[in-house]
Amino acid sequence: MSPRSFAKGDKAEKKPKEKDLSYEAGFEKALSLLEYRSRTRSQMLRALAERGFCEDVATAVVDRLIELGLIDDAQYAERFVQASLRKGHGTRRAKYELRMRGVEDSLADAAIDDVDEDAEFSAAMPRAKKLYAKYADLPSRERAGKISRALAGRGFGYDVISSVLRALDAELEMED
């Protein structure tokens, strides 16, 4: 007899417990997911579906969370855009990432419209200064091209990039 076999009278192995996929269980799961981090409507629907909840239950749960103000895509978008700027990313990248998280374009646009040019400029400048120091030995045109491409890759638009480059040039002229 193997060590895992049962003697007479021993309890049989437990059968896996059936998963509760009711509205109440979905609501509890959604609340526990929100304790970890805020989510968009789309993210929550996806998370509940991945955990086996049917579409009707997931939709009902998410609709209730929206009624309670626990899911708010507009507020999520505003916070996300601000966090993105603090990380040194531009509004274009923030809009792309919001779209990937299932936020409607109109809500993403509204959050981005609240950002003033100075905030985006301030987000781009520290990265541009680091890049300027890195490429200081290059001719000015080549250096500007590298800085422009790097900032564009971080989601900054042409207007911000050109303002940053002009500001860097002005700073250097004052130092010389």
C-alpha positions in Angstrom: 0.0 0.0 0.0 1.4 3.4 -0.9 1.8 6.1 1.7 -1.1 8.1 0.1 -3.6 5.3 0.2 -6.4 5.3 2.8 -7.0 2.6 5.4 -10.6 1.5 6.1 -12.5 4.3 7.9 -10.3 7.1 6.7 -12.1 10.0 5.1 -12.0 10.1 1.4 -10.1 12.9 -0.3 -12.1 16.1 -0.5 -13.6 17.0 -3.7 -12.8 20.4 -5.1 -15.4 22.9 -3.8 -17.6 24.4 -6.5 -16.8 28.0 -7.1 -19.6 30.4 -6.1 -20.3 32.5 -9.2 -23.3 34.4 -7.9 -23.8 38.1 -8.0 -22.8 38.4 -4.3 -19.6 36.4 -4.9 -18.8 38.6 -7.9 -19.4 41.8 -5.8 -17.2 40.6 -3.0 -14.4 39.6 -5.5 -14.7 43.0 -7.2 -14.4 44.8 -3.8 -11.3 42.8 -3.0 -9.8 43.7 -6.4 -10.5 47.4 -5.8 -8.8 47.2 -2.4 -5.6 46.3 -4.3 -5.9 49.2 -6.9 -8.5 51.2 -8.7 -9.7 49.8 -12.0 -11.6 51.0 -15.0 -15.0 49.6 -16.0 -13.3 47.5 -18.8 -10.6 46.2 -16.5 -13.1 45.1 -13.9 -15.3 43.4 -16.5 -12.2 41.5 -17.8 -11.0 40.6 -14.3 -14.4 39.1 -13.3 -14.7 37.2 -16.6 -11.2 35.8 -16.1 -12.4 34.5 -12.7 -15.3 32.7 -14.3 -18.2 35.1 -13.7 -20.7 35.2 -16.5 -21.1 38.4 -18.5 -24.5 39.2 -16.9 -23.2 38.9 -13.4 -20.0 40.9 -14.2 -22.0 43.6 -15.9 -24.5 43.9 -12.9 -21.6 44.0 -10.4 -19.7 46.7 -12.4 -22.9 48.7 -12.9 -23.5 48.7 -9.1 -19.9 49.7 -8.4 -20.3 52.6 -10.8 -23.6 53.6 -9.0 -21.7 53.5 -5.7 -18.9 55.6 -7.1 -16.3 52.9 -6.6 -15.5 52.8 -10.3 -15.3 56.1 -12.2 -13.4 56.1 -15.5 -13.3 59.9 -15.7 -11.6 60.1 -12.3 -9.4 57.2 -13.1 -8.3 59.0 -16.3 -7.5 62.2 -14.5 -5.4 60.5 -11.9 -3.7 58.4 -14.5 -2.7 61.4 -16.6 -1.3 63.2 -13.6 0.7 60.1 -12.5 2.0 59.7 -16.0 3.3 63.3 -16.0 5.0 62.7 -12.6 6.8 59.7 -14.2 8.1 61.9 -17.0 5.7 60.7 -19.7 3.7 62.9 -22.0 0.0 63.1 -22.6 0.1 61.1 -25.9 1.5 58.1 -24.0 -1.1 58.6 -21.3 -3.9 58.6 -23.9 -2.5 55.4 -25.5 -2.3 53.7 -22.1 -5.8 54.8 -21.1 -7.1 53.4 -24.4 -5.4 50.1 -23.6 -7.1 50.1 -20.2 -10.5 50.5 -21.8 -11.1 54.1 -21.0 -13.3 55.9 -23.7 -11.5 58.4 -25.8 -13.8 61.2 -24.8 -12.9 60.6 -21.1 -9.2 60.4 -21.9 -9.4 63.6 -24.0 -11.1 65.4 -21.2 -8.4 64.4 -18.7 -5.7 65.5 -21.1 -7.4 68.8 -21.8 -7.1 69.6 -18.1 -3.3 69.4 -18.4 -1.7 72.8 -19.0 1.3 73.2 -21.3 3.5 74.1 -18.3 2.9 70.8 -16.6 3.8 68.8 -19.6 6.8 71.0 -20.2 7.9 70.5 -16.6 7.5 66.7 -17.0 9.7 66.7 -20.2 12.5 69.0 -19.0 14.3 66.8 -16.5 14.6 64.0 -19.1 15.7 66.4 -21.7 18.5 67.7 -19.5 19.7 64.2 -18.8 19.7 63.5 -22.5 21.5 66.7 -23.2 24.3 65.8 -20.8 24.5 62.3 -22.4 24.8 63.7 -25.9 26.8 66.8 -25.1 29.6 65.8 -27.4 27.4 65.5 -30.5 26.8 68.4 -32.9 23.8 70.4 -31.9 21.6 69.2 -34.8 22.2 65.6 -34.1 21.8 66.1 -30.3 18.5 67.8 -30.8 17.3 65.0 -33.0 18.2 62.4 -30.4 16.5 64.3 -27.6 13.4 64.9 -29.8 13.1 61.2 -30.7 13.5 60.2 -27.0 10.9 62.6 -25.8 8.5 61.6 -28.6 9.0 58.0 -27.5 7.9 59.0 -24.0 4.7 60.5 -25.4 5.5 64.2 -25.7 4.1 66.1 -28.7 6.0 68.3 -31.1 5.0 71.6 -29.4 6.3 70.5 -26.0 9.5 69.0 -27.5 10.3 72.2 -29.5 9.6 74.3 -26.4 12.0 72.1 -24.3 14.7 72.3 -27.0 14.4 76.1 -27.2 14.6 76.3 -23.3 17.7 74.1 -23.3 19.4 76.2 -25.9 18.5 79.4 -24.0 20.0 77.9 -20.8 23.2 77.0 -22.5 23.6 80.4 -24.1 23.2 82.0 -20.6 25.9 79.6 -19.2 28.4 80.5 -22.0 
